[in-house]
Amino acid sequence: MRTLALPQEVKQWSLTALRDKLVKIGPKVVRHGRYVTFQLAEVAVPRTLFVEILRLIDQLRPKPAPT
């Protein structure tokens, strides 16, 4: 995951740092109708960095075949 789904500016993070900052920060889960929102403390990971990590993870999934 470190090599495929991290932006260039945080490629040097250790797996421990990655776990601490992205997994163990304790997001608050808020549900509104059909949507689920994770509220994270921005001091752990800036919003732009988190969005970039999610975008890179999404690119790892195979795209569905056209029908």
C-alpha positions as CSV (number, residue, x, y, z in Angstrom):
1,M,0.0,0.0,0.0
2,R,2.8,2.4,0.8
3,T,4.3,2.2,-2.7
4,L,1.0,2.2,-4.6
5,A,-1.4,4.4,-2.6
6,L,0.6,7.2,-1.0
7,P,1.3,10.6,-2.6
8,Q,5.0,11.5,-3.2
9,E,5.2,13.8,-0.2
10,V,4.5,11.0,2.3
11,K,6.1,8.0,0.7
12,Q,8.7,8.0,3.4
13,W,6.1,7.3,6.2
14,S,6.7,4.0,8.0
15,L,3.9,1.5,8.2
16,T,3.5,2.4,11.9
17,A,3.2,6.1,11.1
18,L,0.7,5.3,8.3
19,R,-1.4,3.2,10.7
20,D,-1.3,5.8,13.5
21,K,-2.3,8.6,11.2
22,L,-4.9,7.0,9.0
23,V,-6.4,4.1,11.0
24,K,-5.9,4.8,14.7
25,I,-7.1,8.4,14.7
26,G,-10.7,7.5,15.7
27,P,-12.9,9.1,13.1
28,K,-16.5,10.1,14.1
29,V,-19.0,8.3,11.9
30,V,-22.1,10.5,11.0
31,R,-25.0,9.1,9.1
32,H,-27.4,11.3,7.1
33,G,-30.0,9.4,5.1
34,R,-28.1,7.4,2.5
35,Y,-24.7,9.0,3.3
36,V,-22.1,8.1,5.8
37,T,-19.5,10.7,6.6
38,F,-16.2,10.2,8.5
39,Q,-15.2,13.2,10.4
40,L,-11.4,13.2,11.0
41,A,-9.2,15.5,13.0
42,E,-7.3,17.5,10.4
43,V,-4.3,17.7,12.7
44,A,-3.6,14.0,11.9
45,V,-3.8,14.2,8.1
46,P,-4.7,17.3,6.1
47,R,-7.8,17.0,4.0
48,T,-6.1,17.4,0.7
49,L,-3.6,14.6,1.5
50,F,-6.4,12.3,2.7
51,V,-8.4,12.9,-0.5
52,E,-5.3,12.2,-2.6
53,I,-4.7,8.9,-0.8
54,L,-8.4,7.9,-1.4
55,R,-8.0,8.8,-5.1
56,L,-4.9,6.6,-5.4
57,I,-6.6,3.7,-3.6
58,D,-9.6,4.0,-5.9
59,Q,-7.3,3.8,-9.0
60,L,-6.1,0.4,-7.7
61,R,-9.5,-1.2,-8.2
62,P,-10.2,-2.7,-11.6
63,K,-12.7,-0.8,-13.6
64,P,-15.9,-2.7,-14.6
65,A,-16.0,-4.1,-18.1
66,P,-18.3,-2.2,-20.5
67,T,-21.6,-3.9,-21.1
